[in-house]
Amino acid sequence: MSVELIDLNLSELECNIRRDPESYLPDFEIQYENYNSLEATYLSAPSEYVPKLDNVLVFLSQIIHLFPDYVPKFSENVTSALLSRSFGMNARMRMAYLKAFVRLRTRNFITLQQSVDVAFRLHRCQDKQVRKMLRGFVISDIKRTNSKNRSEKSNSAIRSFLATSIRDGNTTVAKEAVIILVELYRKGVWKCEKSVNLIADACLAKSQKVYSKAVRFFLGHNEKSTEQESSSDSDATIGLDAKIKQLKLGHRVGTKSKKRAKRLDRDIDSLKRKNEQRLKKQKPTGINIPALNMIYDPQTFAEKLFHKLEKCNDRLELRLLLLELISHLIGVHQLLLLNFYPSLQRFLRPQQREITRLLLFAAESSHDQVPPDVILPLVRTITDNFVTDRASAEAITVGLNTIREICARCPYAVDEDLLSDLIGYKSYRNKNVVAAARSLIRLYRRINPSLLPKREVGRPTEAVREALGADNADTDAFAASNGPARVFGKKCVATSIAGAEVLVEAVTSGTDDGERPKKRRRIEENLRSVFESEDDVDAEGEGREEGLGSATEVKESSISKCSAGDGVDGDEGGGDAEAGDDEDPKERKSTTNKASNAKRNGLVKKKLAKNAAPEEILATRVLTDEDFEAIRKRQAEKQTLFAATGGRKRKRGEEVVIEEEDLVGGCIDDDDDENSDKEVNPEEVHGLVSMRNITKLVKRPHSTKADRMDTVAEGQEGRKKYGFQVNRMNPHASTTNREKRKKKTFQMIKHKVRRKAKRSFREKQASLREHLKKLSKNFRH
């Protein structure tokens, strides 16, 4: 068999060799010698394209595994050709050698470390197609290797090689190493701390092409290239169009009816909706919190990033990326980077580009560990530049929203004078500004009511009293009713699960509670808790009667009036009153002190037993889902029920019951409405600030005509056009004679119109009959 004939029938020879390798060994040897001669000739002038060598390379790479004796030599030839002559090689020949190399690696004739080494050497070639193919090959190869048999030794060696590549002076090689690490993390192959810290090291690279990829990974931005995004979107569109076309073709067969047409429309809408949901899942999901938590030393990493930012002269978009990453690191790990806030103050001006993002960074980088003397100048800068009468209503609203988010994470970010100036905007002429100022008031009613003016404090809820620790002994008269002031460095530590007292009530209530209506039982429990808190306040007030002075006298007089007016035990009460009139005032005072001390001791014992009961239950049993649901409901009730302040006595108990009944029936069950307006809890600062919290407007501004026209144009997308619709299989085909006649001038058709008008009845009848015959013959189903 001649060589020319074998060249023309390589595909047939391949099929024959696969069926019987031994019989066709001479033919294979001929082709192998042909390959050696062609390669020797080609390598002397590698800039030319040799089609015969391309075909032989494909042929040998697909069947070389059937002849193991030739595999080492062939693999060595392909690898050496790629490494030695790839830079001056023809692009098509380079791709042919690369495809042969990939086939050899797929059959494990080349080790993983060797393939990665060769791939990164080829990344230095100025060939985008080769780099794109190598990137996909390395990622899929590592994924395939780890799916079959995960070798930590091999993975460690490859990670070390990638770390060396990141520090390489070649920008292209370093960027490809970062892209490979990011893709392997996203695919779940290398979702470990070592890979994340390698990407973190890439954030400190000098080249912006390298560190931008790494920074966007931590920020959760989509790292796919524009080519991949466009190709994926186009593939999804093509697949959707094919499915819709298939449905329409199926609809053409069968009887036409409105029911089938509506079913077709529903199927098409369902396909479009599922396609939109799939595309929405592929979009970036936000900051990569798990990756940020895997960084070994976030404090040092943030300091290095900030040092890089100070020396960075790149464009604003890249500097904003660094600012965003630093702010996320500070917020997630609660780092102390005190120089970050003064540097951020320089950009906080209403005229600054991307000012809303900068305000978002300021809110995310604040937490309760930042000293007040560092965070207060930042808030004053926002106040001076945004919350001022010279600024627009939108700027004031954004400034107040930003200050509210900062204060939600750092309650002592403002002082009393500044807060009074900010809440003064509650009477501003714009509704958005008023809403922002009121939200700031509601926030400080919950986290630090001592900074508010007395008229703005409001009545605290049970949750506020519990969160602020109103049982402390060092509270003054104002804090006794509104909670103590927050102090920098002082943090409340939870000793048990909040709301666990509902478990004690469930145990002690017995079966009688199950017979009563649930709503009435809840009201009685709330009323009992209010009375107990009032007794606690009374006991504390009597214990501090010497310090409080006149307040104690008023409280004692109210107690005596209530005891005289109650008249529960008329005889005993009257006898005690008469005896009290005869006694000396000093003796009466000592008797009152003894009674108050005994009452206080009893309340203390009762309270200790009450606090010990939840801890005993939590330590001796495993909570079920029903227990957690009861705790959640109790915490929701505390958000709506007012706490007792000691100013009103039991004679007001009926009003408390009515008020609580309305709240229990109307607000506690509506969890969605309550949660939608909740502010961020400053004790749980691990959530992220959304842009909506900064730019939220209660009343939307009036839209301009251009905005309205844009909205109209968006609504018209995908809608059928009005007027005549071309009803033919191919919309690009030629028009009919009737359509052409409509475009002709009257001088061209007047004779035909006159002749048609003079037709007799017989002629019209024959013409109509012929027309109906043509319609029935050409009718399309």
Secondary structure, DSSP 8 states (H G I E B T S, - for coil): --HHHHHHTHHHHHHHHHH-TTTTHHHHHHHHHHHHHHHHHHHHSTTS--HHHHHHHHHHHHHGGG-GGGHHHHHHHHHHHHHHHSSSS-HHHHHHHHHHHHHHHHTTSS-HHHHHHHHHHHTTSS-HHHHHHHHHHHHHHHHHHHHH---HHHHHHHHHHHHHHHTSS-HHHHHHHHHHHHHHHHTTSS-SHHHHHHHHHHTT-SSHHHHHHHHHHHHT-----HHHHHHHHHHHHHHHHHHHHHHHHHHHSS---HHHHHHHHHHHHHHHHHHHHHHHHTS--S--HHHHHT-S-HHHHHHHHHHHHHH--S-HHHHHHHHHHHHHHHHHHT---TTHHHHHHTT--TTSTTHHHHHHHHHHT--TTS-HHHHHHHHHHHHHHTSSTTS-HHHHHHHHHHHHHHHHH-TTSS-HHHHHHHHGGGG-SSHHHHHHHHHHHHHHHHH-GGGS-GGG----BHHHHHHHTTT-TT--HHHHHH-----TT------S-TTTHHHHHHHHHTTHHHHS-HHHHHHHHHHHHHHHHHHHHHHHHHHTHHHHTHHHHHHHHHHHHHHHHH-SSHHHHHHHHHHHHHS-HHHHHHHHHHHHHHHHHHHHHHHHHHHHHHHHHHHHS---HHHHHHHHHHHHHHHHSB---SSS-GGGHHHHHHHHHHHHHHTSS-HHHHHHT----TT-TTS---HHHHH--SS-----HHHHHHHHHHHTTT---SS----SSSTTS---HHHHHHTS-HHHHHHHHHHHHT--HHHHHHHHHHHHHHHHHS---
